[in-house]
């Protein structure tokens, strides 16, 4: 027997400790994140809820319609050596910081039970005033709507701007040596008819929503208060409870006002409900008699004597009376708390991890200039780091470079090699004869060529539309034509003057201009390809370094005009380079010019000598002996026109090869490298978005680019509050 007593005592202490922790969690508003074990009293305004609560707790709740419950009331009973009652307010889960400080600033000193009972109506009026509840007549003093408001406070207002209902919670803590541990929550009673000057049809919906918010959680025991004198089938609260507890496993029915049922048939019907013969609930029904509005303390003490008479004495004693109900409620609360506590601890940890992860995904706070500039500087720093890696082909260690668009310098090198090869083969208008370089210059391997072509095509999607006024695309140079000698002869005949033995300068310039006529389009196409590759890189890199789509779009919108201007500058530089080569006087100091044309003339002599020997001029033969006369005839027996045209051809060929190589190198070094890739930050498009650029932004520009949307700011604040609540909760449950 002694061991049993000790076990019961130990179980009570463990249960009381857990219940106290649950109450502390509720104070921290953890209930809005995680369902907490709780007993919630629900019912109509006329169901007898107030009398029931007075019977359970000894608190004299008023029946005055102006003082009826306009907010949830949490009543906590705890064992203590000294009897006392303390009243305070817990701000609602959606309260602003200002409102929270305002309402939670209210707390009474510990009162004796007698003083509390005497002062309770006044306390309720003080609480209503602190919450901003208007009870009738003029608004109560002491509250300003500027103090902040909760979710229901925003909605439930009358014409004066004062609240009719609040989601703040009135907390009443009762302590004493004979007090059994119990916590119940009372919510406003459901009503169907508005009270003129006090409640409206909208208030009916608000109360229903508030009740729903409390009973929907899986760890809530619904205490449905039902008056015996009304048909249970007509009780809306049972229908509402069934919506969230369809099996009835966590709904307990409490039948009140049995003294108002005088007909035997009505009493029998109530007994059948208690016995589980009608409208069954897993937790069953209890029948209690509470004090009426006109009963004094003496009548109150004898209120349950009626259960000793028929037909009530036929009911199980554990289902009748306030004491039996109170014991059952304490047992239920203890059971659900004990079973749910390990899960609550795990859920707190999991939600805390999720909230921190969500907050991290939002990035750093961007509330003011300093935070916004710091945030953008971080993005710019990461972007420039990617630029350096892309230009140095340092792709390892960063998974982002698995995308071809980010392998920028590799793309550009491939484009340059393809351009050089294509330019060598197709850049001239007409094919030269006796091309000594045809066998010495080699095309790119076919596989490399295919890779480069793939890199060209991959950027011609959305980038072309963005740059349609700057770049060109789709140009394909055809191969050179044959018949260059006939063309040069016609050109010479069309421009010849009275100069002997050579072509005029106008013939030379016309021939050069015509032979290089493809250079503008081919160079424009090549630079366009590079611009598109850079443009695609910048887009992709920004996507990688800036997770916030809105910031990324604003950032792109801000730098876009400068990017386009720098692309235009590069295209102009390419055009100037082409103009310098084609429109100026053809001239070179390169010693290879004389070497090339002398080699061409020697090649002509060699071919004619082969022909004199009866050999194919295209086939190399062993050295042969030729007479001086034969050699003389090779150089003498030639018309003046042929000699001039051949000289023009050889000179043009020698100069074209030098100019072509010079032009390709200049296009790559001066336009691509300087203007687009490796030039100063104030020149290249890759240098537009930098930390220096961020430093130069004005406050309104910072706000436009990096300022948080109101929804993001609200989300951040809500996550901050949630993390604070859950962090405090974690300390409580340890």
C-alpha positions as CSV (number, residue, x, y, z in Angstrom):
1,X,0.0,0.0,0.0
2,X,2.8,2.4,0.9
3,X,4.5,1.7,-2.5
4,X,1.2,2.4,-4.3
5,X,0.9,5.8,-2.5
6,X,4.4,6.7,-3.3
7,X,3.8,5.8,-7.0
8,X,0.7,7.8,-7.2
9,X,2.4,10.7,-5.6
10,X,5.4,10.4,-7.9
11,X,3.1,10.2,-11.0
12,X,1.3,13.3,-9.8
13,X,4.6,15.2,-9.4
14,X,5.8,14.1,-12.9
15,X,2.4,15.0,-14.4
16,X,2.4,18.4,-12.7
17,X,5.9,19.2,-14.0
18,X,5.0,18.4,-17.5
19,X,1.7,20.3,-17.4
20,X,3.6,23.3,-16.0
21,X,6.0,23.1,-19.0
22,X,3.0,23.0,-21.4
23,X,1.6,26.1,-19.8
24,X,5.0,27.9,-20.2
25,X,5.0,26.8,-23.9
26,X,1.6,28.3,-24.3
27,X,2.8,31.6,-22.8
28,X,5.5,31.6,-25.5
29,X,2.8,31.2,-28.2
30,X,4.3,27.9,-29.2
31,X,0.7,26.7,-29.7
32,X,0.4,28.6,-32.9
33,X,3.3,26.4,-34.3
34,X,2.8,23.1,-32.6
35,X,-0.5,21.6,-31.2
36,X,-0.2,21.6,-27.4
37,X,-2.2,19.3,-25.1
38,X,-5.2,21.4,-23.8
39,X,-8.7,21.2,-22.6
40,X,-10.9,23.7,-24.4
41,X,-14.4,24.5,-23.2
42,X,-16.8,25.3,-26.0
43,X,-20.5,25.9,-26.3
44,X,-23.3,28.4,-26.9
45,X,-23.5,31.6,-24.9
46,X,-26.5,30.2,-23.1
47,X,-25.1,26.7,-22.6
48,X,-24.0,27.2,-19.0
49,X,-20.3,27.5,-19.7
50,X,-19.7,30.2,-17.1
51,X,-21.5,28.3,-14.4
52,X,-19.5,25.2,-15.3
53,X,-16.2,27.0,-15.1
54,X,-17.2,28.5,-11.7
55,X,-18.0,25.0,-10.5
56,X,-14.7,23.6,-11.7
57,X,-12.4,26.5,-10.6
58,X,-14.3,28.6,-8.1
59,X,-14.1,31.7,-10.3
60,X,-17.3,33.7,-10.3
61,X,-17.6,34.3,-14.1
62,X,-20.3,37.0,-14.8
63,X,-23.5,36.2,-16.7
64,X,-23.9,39.9,-17.8
65,X,-24.0,40.0,-21.6
66,X,-21.7,43.0,-21.6
67,X,-19.1,41.1,-19.7
68,X,-19.4,37.8,-21.5
69,X,-16.3,36.3,-22.8
70,X,-14.8,38.3,-25.7
71,X,-11.4,36.4,-25.7
72,X,-10.0,33.1,-24.7
73,X,-9.4,32.6,-20.9
74,X,-6.8,30.2,-19.7
75,X,-7.4,29.0,-16.1
76,X,-4.5,27.2,-14.5
77,X,-4.6,25.5,-11.1
78,X,-1.5,24.5,-9.3
79,X,-0.6,23.1,-5.9
80,X,1.1,25.5,-3.6
81,X,1.5,26.2,0.2
82,X,-0.1,29.6,-0.1
83,X,-3.5,30.4,-1.6
84,X,-3.4,33.1,-4.2
85,X,-4.8,34.2,-7.6
86,X,-2.9,36.1,-10.2
87,X,-4.4,37.6,-13.4
88,X,-2.3,38.6,-16.5
89,X,-2.7,38.8,-20.3
90,X,-0.8,36.9,-22.9
91,X,-0.7,38.7,-26.3
92,X,-2.3,36.8,-29.2
93,X,-0.1,35.0,-31.7
94,X,-0.3,37.7,-34.3
95,X,0.2,40.7,-32.0
96,X,2.6,43.4,-32.9
97,X,5.6,44.0,-30.6
98,X,3.9,47.3,-29.5
99,X,0.6,45.6,-28.6
100,X,2.4,42.7,-27.0
101,X,4.3,45.1,-24.7
102,X,1.0,47.0,-23.9
103,X,-1.2,44.1,-23.0
104,X,1.4,42.0,-21.2
105,X,2.2,45.0,-19.1
106,X,-1.0,44.2,-17.2
107,X,-0.7,41.8,-14.2
108,X,-2.3,41.9,-10.8
109,X,-0.4,41.3,-7.6
110,X,-1.2,37.9,-6.0
111,X,-4.7,38.1,-4.5
112,X,-6.3,36.0,-1.8
113,X,-9.2,34.0,-3.1
114,X,-11.7,36.2,-1.2
115,X,-10.2,39.5,-2.6
116,X,-10.1,38.0,-6.1
117,X,-13.8,37.1,-6.0
118,X,-14.7,40.5,-4.8
119,X,-12.5,42.3,-7.4
120,X,-13.1,40.0,-10.4
121,X,-15.7,42.1,-12.2
122,X,-13.5,45.2,-11.9
123,X,-10.5,43.1,-13.1
124,X,-12.5,42.0,-16.1
125,X,-13.2,45.6,-17.0
126,X,-9.6,46.5,-16.6
127,X,-8.6,43.6,-18.9
128,X,-11.2,44.6,-21.4
129,X,-9.9,48.1,-21.4
130,X,-6.3,47.0,-21.8
131,X,-7.2,44.8,-24.8
132,X,-9.3,47.6,-26.3
133,X,-12.6,45.8,-25.9
134,X,-15.7,48.0,-26.1
135,X,-18.4,46.7,-23.8
136,X,-21.2,49.2,-24.6
137,X,-21.7,52.9,-24.4
138,X,-18.6,55.0,-24.9
139,X,-15.2,53.3,-25.4
140,X,-13.3,52.5,-22.2
141,X,-10.4,54.8,-21.3
142,X,-6.8,53.6,-21.2
143,X,-6.6,52.1,-24.6
144,X,-5.5,53.6,-27.9
145,X,-5.9,51.9,-31.2
146,X,-2.3,53.0,-31.8
147,X,-1.1,50.5,-29.2
148,X,-1.2,47.7,-31.8
149,X,-3.6,44.8,-32.4
150,X,-3.8,41.1,-33.1
151,X,-5.4,39.2,-35.9
152,X,-9.0,39.3,-34.6
153,X,-8.5,42.9,-33.4
154,X,-7.9,43.9,-37.0
155,X,-11.2,42.4,-38.0
156,X,-13.6,42.6,-35.1
157,X,-14.1,46.3,-34.7
158,X,-17.1,48.4,-34.2
159,X,-17.7,51.9,-35.7
160,X,-15.6,53.6,-33.1
161,X,-12.4,51.6,-34.0
162,X,-12.5,49.6,-30.8
163,X,-12.4,45.9,-30.7
164,X,-15.4,43.7,-30.1
165,X,-13.3,40.4,-29.8
166,X,-9.6,39.8,-29.3
167,X,-7.2,37.0,-29.8
168,X,-5.3,38.0,-26.7
169,X,-5.6,35.5,-23.8
170,X,-6.7,36.2,-20.3
171,X,-4.6,34.1,-17.9
172,X,-5.9,33.3,-14.4
173,X,-3.5,31.3,-12.2
174,X,-4.9,29.8,-9.0
175,X,-2.6,28.3,-6.3
176,X,-3.4,26.7,-3.0
177,X,-2.6,23.7,-0.7
178,X,-5.8,21.9,-1.7
179,X,-5.8,22.8,-5.4
180,X,-5.6,20.0,-7.9
181,X,-3.5,20.6,-11.0
182,X,-5.8,21.5,-13.9
183,X,-5.6,23.8,-16.9
184,X,-8.7,24.6,-19.0
185,X,-9.2,27.2,-21.8
186,X,-12.5,28.9,-22.2
187,X,-13.4,30.5,-25.6
188,X,-16.2,32.9,-26.4
189,X,-19.6,31.2,-26.7
190,X,-21.1,30.7,-30.1
191,X,-24.2,32.9,-30.7
192,X,-26.7,33.1,-33.5
193,X,-28.4,36.5,-32.8
194,X,-26.4,39.7,-32.6
195,X,-26.9,42.0,-29.6
196,X,-27.8,45.5,-30.7
197,X,-25.0,48.0,-30.1
198,X,-22.5,45.3,-29.0
199,X,-22.2,42.4,-31.6
200,X,-22.9,42.1,-35.3
201,X,-23.4,39.3,-37.8
202,X,-19.7,39.6,-38.7
203,X,-18.9,38.9,-35.0
204,X,-20.8,35.6,-35.2
205,X,-18.4,34.4,-37.9
206,X,-15.4,35.7,-36.0
207,X,-16.3,33.8,-32.9
208,X,-16.9,30.7,-34.9
209,X,-13.4,31.1,-36.4
210,X,-11.9,31.6,-33.0
211,X,-13.5,28.5,-31.7
212,X,-12.4,26.5,-34.7
213,X,-8.8,27.7,-34.2
214,X,-8.8,26.2,-30.8
215,X,-10.5,22.9,-31.4
216,X,-8.9,21.9,-34.7
217,X,-5.5,20.8,-33.1
218,X,-5.0,17.1,-32.7
219,X,-3.9,17.4,-29.0
220,X,-7.0,19.4,-27.9
221,X,-9.7,17.7,-25.8
222,X,-13.0,19.4,-26.8
223,X,-15.2,19.9,-23.8
224,X,-18.6,20.4,-25.5
225,X,-21.0,22.1,-23.1
226,X,-24.6,21.1,-23.9
227,X,-27.7,22.2,-21.9
228,X,-30.0,19.3,-21.0
229,X,-33.1,21.3,-21.8
230,X,-32.3,21.6,-25.5
231,X,-32.4,18.7,-27.9
232,X,-28.8,17.5,-28.4
233,X,-29.5,16.9,-32.1
234,X,-29.8,20.7,-32.5
235,X,-26.5,21.5,-30.8
236,X,-24.2,23.3,-33.3
237,X,-21.1,22.8,-31.2
238,X,-21.3,19.0,-31.7
239,X,-21.5,19.5,-35.5
240,X,-18.5,21.9,-35.4
241,X,-16.5,19.5,-33.2
242,X,-17.3,16.6,-35.6
243,X,-15.7,18.5,-38.4
244,X,-12.3,18.2,-36.7
245,X,-12.9,15.1,-34.6
246,X,-15.1,13.0,-36.8
247,X,-14.6,9.8,-34.8
248,X,-15.4,11.6,-31.5
249,X,-12.2,10.4,-29.9
250,X,-11.2,13.7,-28.3
251,X,-14.6,15.2,-27.7
252,X,-16.1,15.0,-24.2
253,X,-19.8,16.0,-23.7
254,X,-20.8,17.9,-20.6
255,X,-24.5,18.1,-20.0
256,X,-25.6,21.1,-17.9
257,X,-28.8,22.4,-16.4
258,X,-30.4,19.0,-15.6
259,X,-32.6,20.7,-13.1
260,X,-34.5,22.4,-15.9
261,X,-35.6,19.0,-17.3
262,X,-38.7,18.1,-15.3
263,X,-40.5,15.7,-17.7
264,X,-39.6,12.0,-17.0
265,X,-39.2,11.4,-20.8
266,X,-36.7,14.3,-21.0
267,X,-34.8,13.0,-18.0
268,X,-34.7,9.5,-19.5
269,X,-33.4,11.0,-22.7
270,X,-30.6,12.7,-20.9
271,X,-29.8,9.5,-19.0
272,X,-29.6,7.6,-22.3
273,X,-27.1,10.0,-23.6
274,X,-24.9,9.6,-20.5
275,X,-25.2,5.8,-20.8
276,X,-24.0,6.0,-24.4
277,X,-27.2,5.0,-26.1
278,X,-27.5,8.2,-28.2
279,X,-24.9,10.4,-30.0
280,X,-22.0,8.3,-28.8
281,X,-18.6,9.8,-28.1
282,X,-15.5,7.8,-27.3
283,X,-14.9,10.0,-24.2
284,X,-18.6,9.9,-23.3
285,X,-20.8,12.3,-21.5
286,X,-20.9,13.8,-18.0
287,X,-23.9,15.5,-16.4
288,X,-23.3,18.3,-13.8
289,X,-25.4,20.9,-12.1
290,X,-23.9,24.3,-11.8
291,X,-25.1,27.3,-9.8
292,X,-27.9,29.4,-11.4
293,X,-27.7,33.2,-11.6
294,X,-30.1,33.6,-8.7
295,X,-28.6,31.0,-6.3
296,X,-26.6,31.9,-3.2
297,X,-23.6,30.0,-1.7
298,X,-25.9,27.9,0.4
299,X,-27.9,26.7,-2.6
300,X,-24.7,26.3,-4.5
301,X,-23.3,23.8,-1.9
302,X,-26.4,21.6,-2.2
303,X,-26.7,21.9,-6.0
304,X,-25.8,18.2,-6.7
305,X,-28.1,16.6,-4.2
306,X,-30.6,16.0,-7.0
307,X,-28.3,13.2,-8.4
308,X,-29.2,11.1,-5.3
309,X,-32.8,10.9,-6.6
310,X,-34.3,9.0,-9.6
311,X,-33.6,8.7,-12.4
312,X,-30.2,10.4,-11.9
313,X,-29.1,7.8,-9.2
314,X,-29.2,5.1,-11.8
315,X,-26.3,6.7,-13.7
316,X,-22.7,5.6,-13.0
317,X,-21.3,7.8,-10.2
318,X,-18.1,8.4,-12.2
319,X,-20.2,10.2,-14.8
320,X,-22.2,12.4,-12.5
321,X,-21.2,15.7,-10.7
322,X,-18.5,18.3,-10.8
323,X,-16.0,16.3,-8.7
324,X,-16.1,13.3,-11.0
325,X,-15.8,15.5,-14.0
326,X,-12.9,17.4,-12.5
327,X,-11.0,14.2,-11.7
328,X,-11.6,12.9,-15.3
329,X,-10.4,16.2,-16.8
330,X,-7.2,16.1,-14.8
331,X,-6.7,12.5,-15.8
332,X,-7.2,13.3,-19.5
333,X,-4.9,16.3,-19.5
334,X,-2.3,14.3,-17.7
335,X,-2.6,11.4,-20.2
336,X,-2.4,13.4,-23.4
337,X,0.4,15.5,-22.0
338,X,2.5,12.5,-21.0
339,X,2.0,10.8,-24.3
340,X,2.5,13.8,-26.5
341,X,5.5,15.4,-24.7
342,X,8.3,13.4,-26.5
343,X,6.6,14.3,-29.8
344,X,6.3,17.9,-28.9
345,X,10.1,18.0,-28.1
346,X,10.9,16.5,-31.5
347,X,8.5,18.8,-33.3
348,X,10.0,21.9,-31.7
349,X,13.5,20.8,-32.9
350,X,12.2,20.1,-36.4
351,X,10.3,23.3,-36.8
352,X,13.2,25.3,-35.4
353,X,15.5,23.7,-38.0
354,X,13.0,24.5,-40.7
355,X,12.5,28.1,-39.6
356,X,16.2,28.7,-39.5
357,X,16.6,27.2,-42.9
358,X,13.8,29.3,-44.3
359,X,15.3,32.4,-42.7
360,X,18.7,31.6,-44.2
361,X,17.1,31.2,-47.7
362,X,15.8,34.7,-47.4
363,X,19.4,35.9,-47.2
364,X,20.6,38.7,-44.9
365,X,18.2,41.4,-43.7
366,X,17.9,44.4,-46.0
367,X,16.1,47.0,-44.0
368,X,18.3,50.0,-44.4
369,X,21.0,51.5,-46.7
370,X,23.8,49.8,-44.8
371,X,22.3,46.3,-44.9
372,X,21.3,46.7,-48.6
373,X,24.7,47.9,-49.6
374,X,26.4,45.1,-47.7
375,X,24.0,42.6,-49.3
376,X,24.6,43.8,-52.8
377,X,28.4,44.0,-52.2
378,X,28.4,40.4,-51.2
379,X,26.6,39.5,-54.5
380,X,29.0,41.6,-56.5
381,X,32.0,40.0,-54.8
382,X,30.8,36.6,-55.6
383,X,30.0,37.6,-59.2
384,X,33.5,39.1,-59.8
385,X,35.0,35.9,-58.3
386,X,33.2,33.9,-60.9
387,X,34.4,36.3,-63.6
388,X,38.0,35.7,-62.6
389,X,37.5,32.0,-62.6
390,X,35.8,32.1,-65.9
391,X,38.6,34.2,-67.5
392,X,41.3,32.0,-66.1
393,X,39.6,28.8,-66.9
394,X,39.7,27.8,-63.3
395,X,36.6,25.6,-63.3
396,X,37.4,23.1,-60.7
397,X,36.0,23.4,-57.2
398,X,32.8,25.2,-58.4
399,X,30.0,23.0,-59.6
400,X,28.4,25.9,-61.4
401,X,31.0,25.7,-64.1
402,X,29.6,22.4,-65.1
403,X,27.3,24.6,-67.3
404,X,28.9,25.5,-70.7
405,X,27.6,29.1,-70.5
406,X,29.8,29.7,-67.5
407,X,33.0,28.4,-69.2
408,X,33.4,31.8,-70.8
409,X,37.0,31.9,-71.9
410,X,36.8,28.4,-73.3
411,X,33.8,29.5,-75.4
412,X,35.6,32.6,-76.7
413,X,38.8,30.7,-77.6
414,X,36.8,28.1,-79.5
415,X,34.9,30.9,-81.3
416,X,38.1,32.7,-82.1
417,X,39.7,29.5,-83.6
418,X,36.6,28.8,-85.7
419,X,36.5,32.4,-86.9
420,X,40.2,32.3,-87.8
421,X,39.8,29.1,-89.8
422,X,36.6,30.3,-91.5
423,X,38.1,33.7,-92.2
424,X,41.2,32.1,-93.8
425,X,39.1,30.0,-96.1
426,X,36.2,32.3,-96.9
427,X,37.3,35.8,-96.0
428,X,38.5,36.6,-99.5
429,X,36.2,37.4,-102.4
430,X,38.2,35.4,-105.1
431,X,40.7,32.6,-104.7
432,X,44.3,33.4,-105.4
433,X,46.5,31.4,-107.8
434,X,49.7,29.8,-106.6
435,X,48.7,30.0,-102.9
436,X,51.9,28.9,-101.0
437,X,50.0,28.9,-97.7
438,X,47.4,26.4,-98.9
439,X,49.5,23.5,-97.8
440,X,51.0,24.9,-94.7
441,X,47.9,26.2,-92.8
442,X,45.8,23.5,-91.3
443,X,42.1,23.6,-90.3
444,X,40.9,22.8,-86.8
445,X,40.3,19.2,-86.1
446,X,36.7,18.3,-87.1
447,X,35.7,17.4,-83.5
448,X,37.0,20.8,-82.2
449,X,35.1,22.6,-85.0
450,X,31.9,20.8,-84.0
451,X,32.4,21.8,-80.4
452,X,32.9,25.4,-81.3
453,X,29.9,25.5,-83.5
454,X,27.8,24.0,-80.7
455,X,29.0,26.8,-78.4
456,X,28.0,29.4,-81.0
457,X,24.5,28.1,-81.3
458,X,23.8,27.7,-77.6
459,X,23.7,31.5,-77.0
460,X,21.3,32.3,-79.8
461,X,18.1,31.9,-77.8
462,X,16.9,34.7,-75.5
463,X,20.1,36.7,-75.7
464,X,19.6,37.6,-79.4
465,X,16.2,39.1,-78.6
466,X,17.8,41.1,-75.8
467,X,20.6,42.4,-78.1
468,X,18.8,42.5,-81.4
469,X,19.7,46.2,-82.0
470,X,23.4,45.5,-81.4
471,X,24.4,42.0,-82.6
472,X,23.9,40.2,-85.9
473,X,23.3,36.5,-86.3
474,X,22.9,34.0,-89.0
475,X,25.5,35.4,-91.5
476,X,27.4,32.7,-93.3
477,X,30.1,33.6,-95.7
478,X,30.2,31.7,-99.0
479,X,33.4,30.3,-100.4
480,X,35.7,32.4,-102.6
481,X,35.0,32.6,-106.4
482,X,37.5,31.5,-109.1
483,X,38.8,33.5,-112.0
484,X,40.8,36.0,-110.2
485,X,43.2,36.7,-113.1
486,X,40.4,37.6,-115.5
487,X,38.8,39.8,-112.8
488,X,42.1,41.6,-112.2
489,X,42.6,42.1,-116.0
490,X,39.2,43.6,-116.3
491,X,39.8,45.8,-113.3
492,X,43.1,47.0,-114.7
493,X,41.6,47.7,-118.1
494,X,38.9,49.7,-116.5
495,X,41.2,51.9,-114.5
496,X,44.5,52.0,-116.5
497,X,46.1,55.3,-117.3
498,X,49.3,56.4,-119.0
499,X,51.6,54.8,-116.4
500,X,53.9,52.2,-117.9
501,X,54.6,48.7,-116.5
502,X,52.3,48.9,-113.4
503,X,48.8,49.3,-112.2
504,X,47.5,52.6,-111.0
505,X,46.9,53.1,-107.2
506,X,43.2,53.3,-107.9
507,X,43.3,49.8,-109.4
508,X,45.2,48.5,-106.4
509,X,42.8,50.1,-103.9
510,X,39.7,48.8,-105.8
511,X,41.2,45.3,-105.9
512,X,41.9,45.4,-102.2
513,X,38.5,46.7,-101.3
514,X,36.8,44.1,-103.3
515,X,38.9,41.2,-102.1
516,X,38.2,42.1,-98.5
517,X,34.5,42.9,-98.9
518,X,33.4,40.1,-96.6
519,X,35.5,41.3,-93.7
520,X,32.8,43.7,-92.2
521,X,30.1,41.1,-92.0
522,X,32.4,38.2,-90.9
523,X,34.0,40.3,-88.2
524,X,30.6,41.6,-87.0
525,X,29.3,38.1,-86.8
526,X,32.3,36.9,-84.8
527,X,32.2,39.8,-82.3
528,X,28.4,39.3,-82.0
529,X,29.1,35.6,-81.0
530,X,31.5,36.7,-78.3
531,X,29.0,39.4,-77.1
532,X,26.3,36.7,-76.9
533,X,28.6,34.4,-75.0
534,X,29.4,37.2,-72.5
535,X,25.8,38.2,-72.2
536,X,24.8,34.6,-71.5
537,X,27.6,34.2,-68.9
538,X,26.5,37.3,-67.0
539,X,22.9,36.2,-66.9
540,X,23.9,32.7,-65.7
541,X,26.4,34.0,-63.2
542,X,23.9,36.4,-61.7
543,X,21.4,33.5,-61.4
544,X,24.1,31.6,-59.5
545,X,25.2,34.3,-57.1
546,X,21.8,35.9,-56.4
547,X,19.1,33.6,-55.2
548,X,16.4,36.3,-54.8
549,X,14.7,36.5,-58.2
550,X,13.3,40.0,-57.5
551,X,16.7,41.4,-56.6
552,X,18.2,39.6,-59.6
553,X,15.6,41.1,-62.0
554,X,16.0,44.6,-60.5
555,X,19.8,44.3,-60.7
556,X,19.7,43.2,-64.3
557,X,17.3,46.0,-65.2
558,X,19.7,48.5,-63.6
559,X,22.9,47.3,-65.3
560,X,21.4,46.4,-68.6
561,X,21.7,49.9,-70.2
562,X,25.4,50.1,-69.3
563,X,26.0,46.5,-70.5
564,X,24.4,47.4,-73.9
565,X,26.5,50.5,-74.2
566,X,29.7,48.6,-73.7
567,X,28.6,46.0,-76.2
568,X,28.0,48.8,-78.7
569,X,31.4,50.3,-77.9
570,X,33.0,46.9,-78.7
571,X,31.1,46.6,-82.0
572,X,32.2,50.2,-82.9
573,X,35.8,49.3,-82.2
574,X,35.4,46.3,-84.5
575,X,33.9,48.5,-87.2
576,X,36.8,51.0,-86.8
577,X,39.3,48.2,-87.1
578,X,37.7,47.0,-90.3
579,X,37.6,50.5,-91.7
580,X,41.2,51.1,-90.8
581,X,42.2,48.0,-92.8
582,X,39.9,48.4,-95.8
583,X,39.5,52.2,-96.3
584,X,43.0,53.4,-95.7
585,X,46.0,53.1,-98.0
586,X,47.2,49.5,-98.2
587,X,50.6,49.6,-96.6
588,X,52.9,47.4,-94.6
589,X,56.5,47.3,-93.2
590,X,56.4,43.6,-92.8
591,X,59.4,42.1,-94.6
592,X,57.3,39.1,-95.5
593,X,55.5,41.2,-98.1
594,X,58.5,41.3,-100.4
595,X,59.4,37.7,-99.5
596,X,55.9,36.5,-100.4
597,X,55.6,38.3,-103.8
598,X,59.2,37.3,-104.8
599,X,58.4,33.8,-103.9
600,X,55.3,34.0,-106.0
601,X,57.2,35.2,-109.0
602,X,59.8,32.5,-108.5
603,X,57.0,30.0,-108.4
604,X,55.6,31.3,-111.7
605,X,59.0,31.0,-113.4
606,X,59.4,27.5,-112.0
607,X,56.0,26.4,-113.3
608,X,56.8,27.7,-116.8
609,X,60.2,26.0,-116.9
610,X,58.4,22.8,-116.0
611,X,56.1,23.3,-118.9
612,X,59.0,23.9,-121.2
613,X,60.4,20.5,-120.1
614,X,57.1,18.8,-120.9
615,X,56.2,18.2,-117.2
616,X,53.1,18.8,-115.3
617,X,53.7,22.1,-113.5
618,X,51.8,20.8,-110.5
619,X,54.3,17.9,-109.9
620,X,57.7,18.3,-108.4
621,X,60.5,16.9,-110.6
622,X,64.2,16.3,-110.1
623,X,66.4,19.3,-110.9
624,X,66.9,19.7,-114.7
625,X,69.2,21.8,-116.8
626,X,67.7,24.7,-118.9
627,X,69.6,26.9,-121.3
628,X,69.9,30.6,-120.8
629,X,67.8,31.2,-123.8
630,X,65.0,29.2,-122.4
631,X,65.1,31.1,-119.1
632,X,65.2,34.4,-121.1
633,X,62.1,33.3,-123.1
634,X,60.2,32.6,-119.9
635,X,60.7,36.1,-118.6
636,X,60.6,37.9,-122.0
637,X,57.8,36.3,-124.0
638,X,55.0,37.8,-122.0
639,X,52.6,40.6,-122.9
640,X,52.6,43.8,-120.9
641,X,49.0,43.2,-119.8
642,X,49.8,39.8,-118.4
643,X,52.9,41.0,-116.7
644,X,51.0,43.9,-115.0
645,X,48.1,41.6,-114.0
646,X,50.4,38.9,-112.6
647,X,52.4,41.5,-110.6
648,X,49.1,43.0,-109.3
649,X,47.9,39.5,-108.3
650,X,51.1,38.6,-106.5
651,X,51.3,41.9,-104.7
652,X,47.6,41.7,-103.7
653,X,48.1,38.1,-102.5
654,X,51.2,39.0,-100.5
655,X,49.5,41.9,-98.9
656,X,46.2,40.1,-98.2
657,X,47.9,37.4,-96.3
658,X,49.7,39.8,-94.1
659,X,46.6,42.0,-93.6
660,X,44.4,39.1,-92.8
661,X,46.6,37.7,-90.1
662,X,47.1,41.2,-88.7
663,X,43.4,41.9,-88.7
664,X,42.4,38.7,-87.0
665,X,45.0,39.2,-84.3
666,X,43.9,42.8,-83.8
667,X,40.3,41.9,-83.7
668,X,40.9,39.4,-80.9
669,X,43.4,41.5,-78.9
670,X,41.9,45.0,-79.3
671,X,38.2,44.2,-79.5
672,X,37.6,40.9,-77.8
673,X,40.3,41.0,-75.2
674,X,40.4,44.7,-74.4
675,X,36.8,45.8,-74.9
676,X,35.0,42.6,-73.9
677,X,37.1,40.4,-71.6
678,X,40.3,41.6,-70.0
679,X,40.2,45.4,-70.3
680,X,39.8,47.9,-67.5
681,X,36.6,47.5,-65.4
682,X,35.3,50.8,-66.8
683,X,35.5,49.3,-70.3
684,X,34.4,45.7,-70.3
685,X,30.8,44.5,-69.7
686,X,32.2,42.1,-67.1
687,X,33.2,45.0,-65.0
688,X,29.8,46.7,-64.9
689,X,28.6,44.9,-61.7
690,X,31.2,45.3,-59.1
691,X,31.6,46.3,-55.5
692,X,32.7,49.8,-56.6
693,X,29.5,50.1,-58.6
694,X,27.5,49.1,-55.5
695,X,29.3,51.8,-53.4
696,X,28.3,54.4,-55.9
697,X,24.6,53.6,-55.7
698,X,22.3,56.2,-54.2
699,X,19.9,55.3,-51.4
700,X,16.8,55.2,-53.7
701,X,18.7,53.0,-56.1
702,X,19.7,50.7,-53.3
703,X,16.1,50.5,-52.1
704,X,14.8,49.8,-55.6
705,X,17.3,47.0,-56.2
706,X,17.9,45.4,-52.8
707,X,15.0,46.5,-50.7
708,X,12.9,43.7,-49.4
709,X,9.3,43.4,-50.5
710,X,6.8,44.0,-47.8
711,X,5.8,40.3,-47.9
712,X,9.5,39.2,-47.5
713,X,10.0,41.7,-44.7
714,X,6.8,40.3,-43.0
715,X,8.0,36.7,-43.5
716,X,11.4,37.5,-42.0
717,X,9.8,39.1,-39.0
718,X,7.4,36.2,-38.6
719,X,10.3,33.7,-38.8
720,X,12.3,35.8,-36.3
721,X,9.4,35.6,-33.8
722,X,8.9,32.0,-34.5
723,X,12.6,31.2,-33.9
724,X,12.5,33.2,-30.7
725,X,9.4,31.3,-29.5
726,X,10.8,27.9,-30.4
727,X,14.2,28.7,-29.0
728,X,12.6,29.6,-25.7
729,X,10.4,26.5,-26.0
730,X,13.4,24.3,-26.5
731,X,14.8,25.5,-23.2
732,X,11.5,24.8,-21.5
733,X,11.2,21.2,-22.7
734,X,14.8,20.1,-22.0
